[in-house]
């Protein structure tokens, strides 16, 4: 399956509780990040200035701002018609402003197969509409499907609720109250006021099972490499050698998985912890956000540091890797935040799933 883009603009803001999806910017050929103020130097991800809105943003100036929230609407007031895998469906509201008093969803078309749960990645095409004025905030039917880790507790609750318990092939409409999204402060960058109900319509293109952690055959690492101690639901710890770091990328399996091989163009879901060779200090981890948070990216698309693209392509789902990333395969001479231009980074990465 071709790599799906990360959800952008307004829908990305719905997942902005996780800095992993937004705060790290792709870095290649030694260039440094320019669109993120984060000093965290994890693997990097696709993020634009417009997509980095946080849930704490003010909603002042939003075109849809209104003094009072509409709460007397019904899910049946939302009419969804047309659309296919390349064209977004049309959303018509019986009245505007539209709003509901509590989260509501409805399956418009029932799919087949197992329903999503906390161990699933829901791959969806979606359209997001502001119920106050009926304007489309975002859609990805015209681009590529986006995958969401349903078990990620850092997802805003309305999005997670909508994606839970749905089957492949289903079409679902959900009405999300301010409580389900950004709260009374809204999010101006996403175009959402603190009184706006958001309408989320999505087609489930695929449902992928995600592992909790690496599983498979334990591999004894080569001598002279950093020692990584994995902790369930917590950042790994590292014991670094006293020697100088290698000048070339090191890809060391710690666990050999038994799942499908990761190909260029696949989107993978991983957990990771990164530290510096020079002092063993952990600078980033997916577990810092939440014990269930994962990080996803399209392999080979340059959305992460080169050491990650090179190290993860060709590995099997279920594998745990130790990646020793020299500057030339990391952030180059410019460095990134607290990472110096001559720093070698060390990562332990679990490959949990792919699509």
C-alpha positions in Angstrom: 0.0 0.0 0.0 1.4 3.4 -0.8 2.5 5.6 2.1 -0.4 7.5 3.5 0.2 11.1 4.5 -0.2 12.2 8.1 -3.5 13.9 8.8 -3.0 17.6 8.3 -4.4 21.0 9.1 -7.5 20.8 11.4 -7.4 17.0 11.8 -3.8 17.1 12.7 -4.6 19.6 15.4 -7.0 17.0 16.8 -4.0 14.7 17.4 -1.7 17.6 18.6 -1.7 16.2 22.1 1.3 14.2 20.9 4.4 16.2 20.1 5.6 13.1 18.2 3.2 13.7 15.4 3.9 17.4 15.0 6.9 18.8 16.8 9.6 17.0 14.9 10.4 18.0 11.4 12.0 15.9 8.7 15.7 16.5 8.3 17.9 15.2 5.5 21.4 15.7 4.1 22.5 17.5 7.2 19.9 20.2 7.1 18.3 21.4 10.3 14.7 21.8 11.2 13.2 25.2 10.5 9.5 24.9 11.2 9.6 23.5 14.7 10.5 25.3 17.9 11.0 22.0 19.7 14.5 21.2 20.9 13.6 17.5 21.0 15.5 15.6 18.3 13.7 12.4 17.8 13.4 10.8 14.4 11.6 13.7 12.8 8.2 13.7 11.1 6.2 15.5 8.5 4.9 18.7 10.1 4.1 22.1 8.6 3.7 25.4 10.4 0.0 25.2 9.8 -0.3 21.7 11.2 1.4 22.4 14.5 -1.6 23.9 16.3 -1.9 22.7 19.8 -5.1 22.0 21.7 -4.5 25.0 23.9 -4.7 27.6 21.1 -7.1 30.5 21.5 -10.2 30.5 19.2 -10.4 34.3 19.0 -10.7 35.5 15.4 -12.2 32.2 14.2 -14.7 32.8 11.4 -17.1 30.4 13.1 -16.9 31.9 16.6 -20.3 32.4 18.2 -21.3 33.5 21.7 -23.3 30.4 22.5 -23.0 26.8 21.4 -25.8 25.2 19.4 -26.6 22.0 21.2 -30.1 21.0 20.0 -29.0 19.2 16.9 -29.3 15.5 16.0 -27.0 13.2 14.1 -29.9 12.8 11.6 -29.6 16.5 10.7 -26.3 15.6 8.9 -26.9 14.4 5.4 -23.9 12.6 3.7 -24.0 11.8 0.0 -21.7 10.7 -2.8 -18.0 10.4 -2.6 -15.6 7.6 -3.4 -12.0 6.7 -2.6 -10.8 9.8 -4.4 -13.6 12.3 -3.9 -14.9 13.5 -0.5 -18.6 13.0 0.2 -20.9 16.0 0.3 -22.0 17.1 3.8 -25.3 19.0 4.1 -26.7 20.3 7.4 -30.4 20.6 8.0 -29.8 23.8 9.9 -26.9 26.0 10.9 -25.4 26.5 13.3 -25.4 22.8 14.1 -24.3 21.4 17.4 -25.0 18.6 19.8 -25.1 18.3 23.5 -22.9 15.2 23.7 -20.8 13.0 21.4 -22.9 11.1 18.9 -22.0 8.8 16.0 -23.8 6.7 13.5 -22.7 4.0 11.1 -24.0 5.0 7.6 -22.6 1.9 5.9 -21.6 -1.3 7.8 -18.3 -2.9 6.7 -17.1 -6.4 7.2 -14.4 -8.1 9.3 -13.2 -7.4 12.8 -14.0 -4.1 14.5 -11.2 -1.8 15.6 -10.0 -1.9 19.1 -7.1 -0.6 21.2 -4.7 -2.8 19.3 -5.8 -1.5 15.9 -4.6 1.1 13.4 -7.6 2.5 11.5 -6.7 3.6 8.0 -9.3 6.2 6.9 -10.3 8.7 4.3 -12.1 11.5 6.1 -13.7 14.9 5.8 -14.0 17.3 8.8 -16.6 20.0 8.8 -17.3 22.8 11.3 -20.9 22.5 12.4 -21.3 26.2 13.1 -20.9 27.4 9.5 -20.9 24.1 7.5 -17.4 24.8 6.1 -15.0 22.0 5.4 -11.9 22.2 7.6 -10.0 19.3 6.1 -10.3 16.2 3.9 -7.9 13.6 2.6 -10.1 11.7 0.0 -8.3 13.7 -2.7 -4.8 12.7 -1.4 -4.1 9.6 0.6 -5.6 7.7 3.5 -4.3 8.4 7.0 -3.6 5.8 9.7 -4.6 6.4 13.4 -3.5 4.3 16.3 -6.8 3.6 18.0 -5.1 2.7 21.3 -3.1 5.9 21.5 -4.4 7.6 24.7 -2.9 10.9 23.5 -5.5 11.1 20.7 -8.2 13.7 21.5 -11.1 11.7 23.0 -13.7 12.5 20.3 -11.4 11.2 17.5 -10.5 8.1 19.4 -14.2 7.4 20.2 -15.2 7.7 16.6 -12.4 5.3 15.4 -13.2 2.6 18.0 -15.4 -0.3 17.1 -15.6 0.3 13.3 -15.1 -2.3 10.6 -13.2 -2.1 7.3 -15.5 -0.8 4.6 -17.7 1.2 7.0 -18.7 4.8 6.5 -19.3 6.6 9.8 -20.5 10.1 10.8 -19.6 11.5 14.2 -20.6 14.8 15.9 -17.9 16.0 18.3 -18.6 18.6 21.0 -16.1 21.1 22.2 -15.5 18.8 25.2 -14.5 16.0 22.8 -12.0 18.2 21.0 -10.4 21.5 22.1 -12.6 22.5 25.0 -13.8 26.1 25.6 -10.6 27.7 24.3 -11.1 26.2 20.8 -8.2 26.3 18.4 -7.8 29.4 16.2 -5.1 27.8 14.0 -7.5 25.0 13.2 -10.4 27.4 12.6 -12.3 26.1 15.5 -14.0 28.2 18.2 -14.7 27.0 21.7 -18.4 26.6 20.9 -18.1 24.7 17.7 -19.3 21.1 17.1 -17.1 19.3 14.6 -18.5 16.8 12.1 -16.2 13.9 11.3 -17.2 11.7 8.4 -14.9 8.9 7.4 -14.6 5.7 5.3 -12.5 2.9 6.8 -10.1 1.8 4.1 -8.3 -0.8 6.2 -7.9 -2.1 9.8 -4.4 -3.1 10.8 -3.4 -5.0 14.0 -0.6 -3.3 16.0 1.6 -5.1 18.5 2.1 -3.9 22.0 5.8 -4.4 21.8 8.5 -6.3 19.8 8.1 -10.0 19.8 10.2 -12.8 18.2 13.7 -14.3 18.6 16.2 -12.6 20.8 19.4 -11.7 19.1 22.7 -11.2 20.9 24.2 -7.9 19.8 27.8 -7.4 18.7 30.4 -6.4 21.2 31.2 -2.7 21.7 27.7 -1.4 21.1 25.5 0.5 23.6 23.5 -1.6 25.9 19.8 -0.7 25.9 17.4 -1.8 28.6 13.8 -1.8 27.5 11.1 -1.0 30.1 7.4 -1.7 29.4 5.5 1.6 28.9 8.6 3.7 29.8 11.6 5.1 28.0 14.5 2.7 27.5 17.7 3.3 29.4 21.2 3.1 27.9 24.7 2.2 29.0 27.1 3.7 26.5 30.6 2.4 25.7 33.7 4.4 26.7 35.0 4.2 23.1 34.4 6.7 20.3 31.2 6.2 18.3 31.3 4.4 14.9 31.4 6.7 11.8 28.9 4.6 9.9 25.3 3.7 10.6 24.9 0.6 12.8 21.7 -1.5 12.5 21.6 -4.1 15.2 18.6 -6.4 15.7 17.8 -7.1 19.4 14.7 -9.0 18.6 14.0 -10.5 15.2 10.3 -10.2 14.5 8.1 -12.7 12.6 5.8 -10.3 10.8 5.7 -8.9 7.3 8.8 -7.2 5.9 8.8 -3.4 5.9 9.0 -2.1 2.3 9.8 1.3 1.0 6.6 3.3 0.9 5.0 1.4 3.8 3.8 3.5 6.8 5.1 2.0 10.0 4.0 2.4 13.6 6.8 2.3 16.1 7.8 3.1 19.7 11.3 4.4 20.4 13.7 6.0 22.8 16.7 8.1 21.7 19.9 9.0 23.6 23.2 10.6 23.0 26.3 8.4 22.7 28.5 11.0 24.5 26.6 10.9 27.8 23.7 8.4 27.5 21.2 11.2 28.1 17.7 10.4 26.7 16.6 13.2 24.5 13.3 11.8 23.3 10.9 8.9 23.6 7.5 8.0 22.3 6.7 6.9 25.9 7.1 10.4 27.3 3.7 11.3 25.8 1.8 8.3 27.0 2.5 4.6 27.7 0.4 3.7 24.6 1.6 6.4 22.2 3.3 5.3 19.0 4.9 7.2 16.2 4.2 6.6 12.5 6.0 7.6 9.3 6.2 6.6 5.6 9.5 4.6 5.1 11.8 6.0 2.5 10.0 9.3 2.1 12.6 11.5 3.9 10.2 12.3 6.7 12.6 11.1 9.3 16.4 11.2 9.7 18.2 9.1 7.1 19.4 6.6 9.7 15.8 5.6 10.4 14.8 5.2 6.7 17.8 3.1 6.1 17.6 1.1 9.3 13.9 0.2 9.3 13.4 -0.6 5.6 13.7 -4.4 5.1 13.1 -5.2 8.8 10.1 -7.4 9.9 7.2 -6.2 12.0 7.8 -7.4 15.6 11.5 -6.5 15.5 13.4 -4.4 18.0 16.3 -2.5 16.6 19.3 -0.7 18.1 20.2 2.1 15.6 23.5 4.0 16.1 23.1 7.0 13.9 26.2 9.2 13.1 25.7 12.9 12.3 25.7 12.3 8.5 22.7 10.0 8.9 21.1 12.2 11.5 21.0 16.0 11.8 24.4 16.7 10.2 26.8 19.5 11.1 24.0 21.9 12.1 22.6 19.6 14.8 19.2 20.0 16.2 18.3 21.7 19.5 20.5 20.2 22.2 22.0 17.7 19.8 25.4 19.0 18.6 26.6 18.7 15.0 29.1 16.0 16.0 26.7 14.0 18.2 26.0 10.4 17.4 22.4 9.3 18.3 21.4 5.9 19.7 17.9 4.6 19.3 16.0 1.5 20.4 13.0 1.1 18.1 10.1 -1.5 18.2 8.3 -2.0 14.9 4.7 -2.6 15.9 2.8 -2.6 12.6 2.6 -1.3 9.1 0.2 -0.6 6.2 
